[in-house]
Amino acid sequence: MPTTPPPHPESKPLIVIVEDEAELAALISLHLEKAGMHTQVCSRAAHASKFLKKNFANLLLLDITLPDQSGFSLMEELKAAGITVPVIFLTGNIEETSKVKGLDMGGDDYVTKPFSYPELVARIRAVLRRTETKADQNVTKNVKISDDPFDFCGATITPERLEIGFPQAAVLKLGRKELGILAYLNAHQGHVITRQALIHSVWGVHADVRSRSLDQYVVKVRELFFEHGRDLSAFRTVHGIGYIFDPKGESKEGR
C-alpha cells in the first residue's frame, strides 16, 4: 500500500525518531523519508536529549519504553529545558492508562504497535498541521495576537494590532521583537531577568541571537518611550545580568 504523497518539496519537516529497536526505527525512517520528511534516529533518550538541545525539530516520535529512561521522563526533561516540540508516543502497551498519561503530559497523539506506516504518516501530518495552525497565532515565541492589551509605563500595548498607544499621542506600530520584550518584562514584574532568558522567550531556545542584538532592541524601546515623555525608571538594566521591570518599586536591583 503506497504512502501518502509527500508535501511541497520546499518544506520538509524534521522528525526525530526515538526508538531502540533498530530494525523498526530504520523502517519508520524509510517510510517517513519516502513521504517527504527528514528523519533523525536516536536509540536512547540521552541521544535524543542531546540532539534536541542543539537542533530544531518539527516533531518527536517517542517510544515510551527506552533502555536508559522512559519516554515520559524524557518529555519532562525536555519541557524543563524549555524545549517545546510536538510529541507522538509510540507504545506497545495497549493499557488506556499509559495513553492517557502521555496525553495528560502534553503529548499530541499516540500510536500503538503494531501500526501501519500510512496511518503513522497521516498521524504525523495531522499533528504538524495543528502545530502550524497554533503557530500562526504567534507574534513572537511568547506573544499571540489573541493576548489581551496591557499597560507598560503609561503606554497601552495591543498585541492583536501590534500597536502601542501613548496618552495624548497617536497610536503607533510596534515591532514584533519589541512587543515580545515588553510582554515578557510585564509578565515577570519585580524579577531580575537574564539576557539569555529574555532571548529564549522572545526568539526561541534555539535562536542564534547575541546579547548585543537584544540590547539594540531594548535601546529602541527606551527611545520610543523617551520620545513620548514617559518615565522609564521602573525599567532598569541590571549590569552584567540583564534587566528588571519593577513598577511597584520593590527591588533595589539596577539602581
C-alpha positions as CSV (number, residue, x, y, z in Angstrom):
1,M,0.0,0.0,0.0
2,P,1.6,3.3,-1.0
3,T,2.3,6.1,1.4
4,T,0.6,9.4,1.3
5,P,2.2,11.7,-1.3
6,P,4.9,14.0,0.0
7,P,4.3,17.6,0.9
8,H,5.6,20.5,-1.1
9,P,9.4,20.0,-1.7
10,E,10.3,23.3,-0.2
11,S,9.2,22.3,3.2
12,K,10.5,19.0,4.7
13,P,9.8,18.6,8.4
14,L,12.4,17.0,10.6
15,I,11.1,14.1,12.6
16,V,13.2,12.8,15.5
17,I,12.6,9.0,15.9
18,V,13.4,7.8,19.4
19,E,13.2,4.0,19.2
20,D,15.7,1.4,20.5
21,E,14.5,-1.4,18.2
22,A,17.0,-0.8,15.3
23,E,15.0,-2.6,12.6
24,L,11.8,-0.8,13.5
25,A,13.5,2.6,13.7
26,A,15.0,2.0,10.2
27,L,11.7,1.0,8.7
28,I,10.0,4.1,10.2
29,S,12.7,6.3,8.9
30,L,12.5,4.8,5.4
31,H,8.7,5.3,5.2
32,L,8.9,8.9,6.5
33,E,11.7,9.8,4.1
34,K,9.6,8.4,1.3
35,A,6.7,10.5,2.5
36,G,8.8,13.6,2.1
37,M,10.2,14.1,5.6
38,H,13.7,14.3,7.0
39,T,14.5,12.0,9.9
40,Q,16.9,11.6,12.8
41,V,17.1,8.3,14.6
42,C,18.1,8.1,18.2
43,S,18.3,4.8,20.0
44,R,18.5,6.2,23.5
45,A,16.7,9.0,25.4
46,A,20.1,10.6,26.2
47,H,20.9,10.8,22.4
48,A,17.6,12.5,21.7
49,S,18.0,14.9,24.5
50,K,21.5,15.9,23.3
51,F,20.3,16.4,19.8
52,L,17.2,18.4,20.6
53,K,19.2,20.8,22.9
54,K,21.3,21.7,19.9
55,N,18.9,21.3,16.9
56,F,15.3,22.3,16.0
57,A,12.9,19.5,15.2
58,N,9.3,19.6,13.9
59,L,8.1,16.6,15.8
60,L,9.3,13.9,18.2
61,L,8.2,10.3,17.6
62,L,8.9,8.9,21.0
63,D,8.8,5.3,22.2
64,I,7.6,5.1,25.8
65,T,9.9,2.2,26.8
66,L,13.6,3.0,26.3
67,P,16.7,1.3,27.7
68,D,18.0,4.3,29.6
69,Q,14.8,6.1,30.7
70,S,11.1,6.2,29.8
71,G,9.7,8.4,27.1
72,F,7.6,10.1,29.7
73,S,10.7,11.2,31.7
74,L,12.4,12.4,28.5
75,M,9.5,14.5,27.7
76,E,9.6,16.0,31.2
77,E,13.3,16.7,30.9
78,L,12.8,18.5,27.6
79,K,10.0,20.6,29.0
80,A,12.2,21.6,31.9
81,A,14.9,22.7,29.5
82,G,12.3,24.9,27.7
83,I,12.3,22.7,24.6
84,T,8.7,22.5,23.2
85,V,8.3,20.1,20.3
86,P,5.2,18.2,19.3
87,V,5.2,14.6,20.5
88,I,3.6,11.4,19.2
89,F,4.1,8.5,21.6
90,L,4.9,5.0,20.3
91,T,3.7,2.3,22.6
92,G,3.4,-1.4,22.7
93,N,1.2,-1.1,25.8
94,I,-2.4,-1.1,25.0
95,E,-3.4,-0.1,28.5
96,E,-5.5,3.0,28.4
97,T,-3.8,4.5,31.4
98,S,-0.5,4.8,29.5
99,K,-2.2,6.6,26.7
100,V,-4.0,8.9,29.0
101,K,-0.8,9.7,30.9
102,G,1.0,10.6,27.7
103,L,-1.8,13.0,26.6
104,D,-2.1,14.5,30.0
105,M,1.6,15.3,30.0
106,G,1.1,17.3,26.8
107,G,1.7,14.6,24.2
108,D,-0.1,15.4,20.9
109,D,-1.0,11.8,19.9
110,Y,-0.1,8.2,20.4
111,V,0.3,5.2,18.1
112,T,0.0,1.6,19.4
113,K,2.4,-1.0,17.9
114,P,2.0,-2.7,15.5
115,F,0.8,0.1,13.3
116,S,0.5,0.7,9.5
117,Y,3.0,3.2,8.1
118,P,0.4,5.1,6.0
119,E,-1.5,5.7,9.3
120,L,1.6,6.8,11.0
121,V,2.4,9.3,8.3
122,A,-1.2,10.6,8.4
123,R,-1.0,11.0,12.2
124,I,2.3,12.9,11.9
125,R,0.9,15.2,9.2
126,A,-2.2,15.9,11.3
127,V,-0.1,16.9,14.3
128,L,2.1,19.1,12.1
129,R,-0.9,20.8,10.7
130,R,-2.3,21.5,14.2
131,T,1.1,22.8,15.3
132,E,1.3,25.2,12.3
133,T,-2.2,26.5,13.0
134,K,-1.2,27.3,16.6
135,A,2.0,29.0,15.4
136,D,0.0,31.2,13.1
137,Q,-1.3,33.0,16.2
138,N,2.2,33.8,17.4
139,V,3.7,37.2,17.0
140,T,6.8,36.0,18.9
141,K,7.5,32.9,20.8
142,N,5.9,34.4,23.9
143,V,3.1,36.6,22.4
144,K,-0.1,35.7,20.5
145,I,-2.2,38.1,18.6
146,S,-5.1,36.9,20.8
147,D,-3.4,38.2,24.0
148,D,-5.1,40.9,26.0
149,P,-3.8,44.5,25.8
150,F,-1.6,45.6,28.8
151,D,-0.1,48.8,30.2
152,F,3.6,49.4,30.3
153,C,4.8,52.6,31.9
154,G,1.7,54.5,30.9
155,A,1.6,53.2,27.3
156,T,-1.1,50.7,26.1
157,I,0.3,47.7,24.2
158,T,-2.2,45.9,21.9
159,P,-0.8,42.6,20.6
160,E,-3.7,42.0,18.3
161,R,-2.8,45.0,16.2
162,L,1.0,45.2,17.1
163,E,0.3,48.8,18.4
164,I,1.5,51.0,21.2
165,G,-0.6,53.9,22.3
166,F,0.7,56.9,24.4
167,P,-1.5,59.4,26.2
168,Q,-2.4,62.3,24.1
169,A,-0.5,60.9,21.1
170,A,-1.2,58.9,18.0
171,V,-1.2,55.1,18.2
172,L,2.0,53.7,16.7
173,K,3.0,50.4,15.2
174,L,5.3,48.3,17.4
175,G,7.9,45.8,16.1
176,R,7.4,42.1,16.9
177,K,10.5,41.7,18.9
178,E,9.9,44.9,20.9
179,L,6.4,43.7,21.7
180,G,7.8,40.3,22.8
181,I,10.3,42.1,25.1
182,L,7.7,44.3,26.7
183,A,5.3,41.4,27.2
184,Y,7.9,39.3,28.9
185,L,9.0,42.1,31.2
186,N,5.4,42.8,32.0
187,A,4.7,39.2,32.8
188,H,7.8,39.0,35.2
189,Q,7.4,42.2,37.2
190,G,9.8,42.6,40.0
191,H,12.1,39.8,38.9
192,V,15.6,40.2,37.5
193,I,15.6,38.7,34.0
194,T,18.8,37.5,32.4
195,R,19.5,38.4,28.8
196,Q,19.5,34.7,27.9
197,A,16.1,34.1,29.4
198,L,14.7,37.1,27.5
199,I,16.3,35.9,24.2
200,H,14.9,32.4,24.7
201,S,11.5,33.7,25.5
202,V,11.1,36.1,22.6
203,W,13.3,34.4,19.8
204,G,13.2,30.8,21.0
205,V,15.5,28.4,22.7
206,H,17.5,27.5,19.6
207,A,17.8,31.1,18.2
208,D,21.3,32.3,17.5
209,V,20.8,35.8,18.9
210,R,23.6,37.6,20.8
211,S,23.1,39.9,23.8
212,R,24.3,42.8,21.8
213,S,21.3,42.3,19.4
214,L,18.9,42.2,22.3
215,D,20.4,45.4,23.8
216,Q,19.8,47.2,20.5
217,Y,16.1,46.3,20.6
218,V,16.0,47.5,24.2
219,V,17.5,50.8,23.2
220,K,14.8,51.2,20.5
221,V,12.1,50.6,23.2
222,R,13.7,53.2,25.5
223,E,14.0,55.8,22.8
224,L,10.3,55.3,21.8
225,F,9.2,55.9,25.4
226,F,11.5,58.9,25.9
227,E,10.2,60.5,22.7
228,H,6.8,60.5,24.2
229,G,7.8,61.8,27.6
230,R,7.2,58.5,29.5
231,D,9.2,57.8,32.7
232,L,11.1,54.5,32.4
233,S,12.7,54.4,35.8
234,A,10.9,51.2,36.5
235,F,12.6,49.5,33.6
236,R,16.3,49.2,34.6
237,T,19.4,47.5,33.4
238,V,21.0,45.1,35.9
239,H,24.6,45.3,34.9
240,G,26.3,42.0,33.9
241,I,23.0,40.1,34.2
242,G,20.0,41.6,32.3
243,Y,17.0,43.7,33.1
244,I,14.2,44.3,35.6
245,F,10.8,45.9,35.3
246,D,9.8,47.0,38.8
247,P,6.7,49.3,38.6
248,K,6.0,48.8,42.3
249,G,9.5,49.9,43.3
250,E,10.1,46.8,45.5
251,S,13.6,46.0,44.2
252,K,16.9,47.8,44.6
253,E,18.4,46.0,41.6
254,G,19.5,48.2,38.8
255,R,19.5,51.4,40.9
